[in-house]
């Protein structure tokens, strides 16, 4: 099938979702034109519509929940990982793939391979900066986050610490530990272990989601949030940078007609 005429010059700079919508509109117009001339007996794409964007079911944690998380009794490795995820707004896979050679401790930054294969930098704060030296214990090469046991024989050399022989911590194991340790925080009113296990805990992705939400609540501008999150578009970012209920309530409480606010004015 061929199309004649000049292409729309704006089409080629659009996102995949926009391109899909444009393509569908072009096809509908073309088929209607062919049907009007008797070239087609019917419309072959009846019922084909754009897929709606999937609902975002990830919930950002409150600031109080983040505070409770960092006060949780957990191992040094877990605390360093959680701090790094929250302070960098990075994806869990990116942080777990960090090697010591990727770190610039003096600048509080690290080099990661982002979604799509691009090389980017993530930036952390004092919490991560204080924990990383204790975690590394003088190691200068190899994965930052390691398992507790020696690596199996067939583990790729890039995923093995040359000093300890331990393997890189996997996403699956890190997620399991986080989910298990955060069950009491996710369900503070439940004490029965069996019921807690059935309900589950938080996810590592919630740390990234929460960090971006909290930065948006603090007034961080959109260009900075895009760089911090490394999203390609504002549309991708908006599901994360959405103020929570408490932040909206605080904003509304700034009502200039309230008695206390009138006195300050």
MOZI-V221485 format. One record per residue. N is the residue number from 1. RES is the residue in one letter. NEAR is the number of other ideal C-beta (glycine too) atoms within 10 Angstrom. Layout:
BEGIN
n:N res:RES near:NEAR
n:N res:RES near:NEAR
END
This chain:
BEGIN
n:1 res:X near:4
n:2 res:X near:3
n:3 res:X near:8
n:4 res:X near:4
n:5 res:X near:5
n:6 res:X near:5
n:7 res:X near:9
n:8 res:X near:10
n:9 res:X near:7
n:10 res:X near:9
n:11 res:X near:12
n:12 res:X near:8
n:13 res:X near:8
n:14 res:X near:13
n:15 res:X near:12
n:16 res:X near:7
n:17 res:X near:14
n:18 res:X near:14
n:19 res:X near:13
n:20 res:X near:13
n:21 res:X near:14
n:22 res:X near:14
n:23 res:X near:11
n:24 res:X near:14
n:25 res:X near:11
n:26 res:X near:14
n:27 res:X near:16
n:28 res:X near:14
n:29 res:X near:10
n:30 res:X near:13
n:31 res:X near:17
n:32 res:X near:11
n:33 res:X near:11
n:34 res:X near:12
n:35 res:X near:14
n:36 res:X near:9
n:37 res:X near:7
n:38 res:X near:7
n:39 res:X near:9
n:40 res:X near:14
n:41 res:X near:7
n:42 res:X near:7
n:43 res:X near:14
n:44 res:X near:10
n:45 res:X near:10
n:46 res:X near:9
n:47 res:X near:5
n:48 res:X near:10
n:49 res:X near:9
n:50 res:X near:10
n:51 res:X near:7
n:52 res:X near:6
n:53 res:X near:9
n:54 res:X near:7
n:55 res:X near:7
n:56 res:X near:11
n:57 res:X near:5
n:58 res:X near:13
n:59 res:X near:13
n:60 res:X near:23
n:61 res:X near:23
n:62 res:X near:16
n:63 res:X near:15
n:64 res:X near:9
n:65 res:X near:17
n:66 res:X near:19
n:67 res:X near:10
n:68 res:X near:15
n:69 res:X near:22
n:70 res:X near:13
n:71 res:X near:9
n:72 res:X near:13
n:73 res:X near:6
n:74 res:X near:17
n:75 res:X near:12
n:76 res:X near:11
n:77 res:X near:18
n:78 res:X near:16
n:79 res:X near:19
n:80 res:X near:23
n:81 res:X near:26
n:82 res:X near:25
n:83 res:X near:22
n:84 res:X near:28
n:85 res:X near:27
n:86 res:X near:23
n:87 res:X near:19
n:88 res:X near:25
n:89 res:X near:24
n:90 res:X near:26
n:91 res:X near:21
n:92 res:X near:19
n:93 res:X near:15
n:94 res:X near:21
n:95 res:X near:27
n:96 res:X near:23
n:97 res:X near:18
n:98 res:X near:22
n:99 res:X near:16
n:100 res:X near:17
n:101 res:X near:11
n:102 res:X near:17
n:103 res:X near:17
n:104 res:X near:11
n:105 res:X near:14
n:106 res:X near:7
n:107 res:X near:10
n:108 res:X near:17
n:109 res:X near:15
n:110 res:X near:26
n:111 res:X near:15
n:112 res:X near:22
n:113 res:X near:14
n:114 res:X near:15
n:115 res:X near:13
n:116 res:X near:8
n:117 res:X near:6
n:118 res:X near:9
n:119 res:X near:9
n:120 res:X near:15
n:121 res:X near:15
n:122 res:X near:24
n:123 res:X near:16
n:124 res:X near:24
n:125 res:X near:13
n:126 res:X near:10
n:127 res:X near:16
n:128 res:X near:25
n:129 res:X near:15
n:130 res:X near:11
n:131 res:X near:19
n:132 res:X near:20
n:133 res:X near:11
n:134 res:X near:10
n:135 res:X near:18
n:136 res:X near:17
n:137 res:X near:9
n:138 res:X near:6
n:139 res:X near:15
n:140 res:X near:9
n:141 res:X near:10
n:142 res:X near:22
n:143 res:X near:23
n:144 res:X near:25
n:145 res:X near:19
n:146 res:X near:23
n:147 res:X near:19
n:148 res:X near:10
n:149 res:X near:9
n:150 res:X near:14
n:151 res:X near:19
n:152 res:X near:8
n:153 res:X near:5
n:154 res:X near:5
n:155 res:X near:15
n:156 res:X near:9
n:157 res:X near:8
n:158 res:X near:10
n:159 res:X near:18
n:160 res:X near:19
n:161 res:X near:20
n:162 res:X near:10
n:163 res:X near:15
n:164 res:X near:15
n:165 res:X near:13
n:166 res:X near:18
n:167 res:X near:21
n:168 res:X near:22
n:169 res:X near:21
n:170 res:X near:14
n:171 res:X near:15
n:172 res:X near:8
n:173 res:X near:14
n:174 res:X near:22
n:175 res:X near:16
n:176 res:X near:12
n:177 res:X near:18
n:178 res:X near:23
n:179 res:X near:16
n:180 res:X near:13
n:181 res:X near:18
n:182 res:X near:23
n:183 res:X near:18
n:184 res:X near:16
n:185 res:X near:16
n:186 res:X near:17
n:187 res:X near:16
n:188 res:X near:9
n:189 res:X near:5
n:190 res:X near:14
n:191 res:X near:9
n:192 res:X near:9
n:193 res:X near:10
n:194 res:X near:8
n:195 res:X near:11
n:196 res:X near:16
n:197 res:X near:12
n:198 res:X near:11
n:199 res:X near:11
n:200 res:X near:13
n:201 res:X near:20
n:202 res:X near:19
n:203 res:X near:17
n:204 res:X near:21
n:205 res:X near:14
n:206 res:X near:23
n:207 res:X near:28
n:208 res:X near:24
n:209 res:X near:21
n:210 res:X near:25
n:211 res:X near:22
n:212 res:X near:22
n:213 res:X near:24
n:214 res:X near:21
n:215 res:X near:18
n:216 res:X near:21
n:217 res:X near:19
n:218 res:X near:9
n:219 res:X near:6
n:220 res:X near:14
n:221 res:X near:9
n:222 res:X near:12
n:223 res:X near:9
n:224 res:X near:10
n:225 res:X near:19
n:226 res:X near:16
n:227 res:X near:13
n:228 res:X near:20
n:229 res:X near:20
n:230 res:X near:20
n:231 res:X near:18
n:232 res:X near:12
n:233 res:X near:11
n:234 res:X near:12
n:235 res:X near:12
n:236 res:X near:14
n:237 res:X near:19
n:238 res:X near:14
n:239 res:X near:16
n:240 res:X near:21
n:241 res:X near:22
n:242 res:X near:16
n:243 res:X near:16
n:244 res:X near:18
n:245 res:X near:8
n:246 res:X near:12
n:247 res:X near:17
n:248 res:X near:12
n:249 res:X near:10
n:250 res:X near:12
n:251 res:X near:11
n:252 res:X near:8
n:253 res:X near:10
n:254 res:X near:8
n:255 res:X near:10
n:256 res:X near:8
n:257 res:X near:7
n:258 res:X near:11
n:259 res:X near:6
n:260 res:X near:9
n:261 res:X near:12
n:262 res:X near:10
n:263 res:X near:7
n:264 res:X near:7
n:265 res:X near:7
END
